[in-house]
């Protein structure tokens, strides 16, 4: 996912406020980001996901290891 010499950010907030549909590709990106940040004692948080996207995250279990927040600001201060 990263090129040579690139480092993994320790903290990522994924702003999904404009996402209306998520399939396995999006889920895989979130899981990969989670695994990479976990390796550097960091985290991934989701902000602003619609009800439909939240449902996909719940059904797949992603919400059990990536927390969701109503806004980017709330995700950053949590």
Helices and strands as residue ranges (DSSP letters): E 11-15, H 24-39, E 43-47, H 51-60, G 62-64, E 67-69, H 72-77
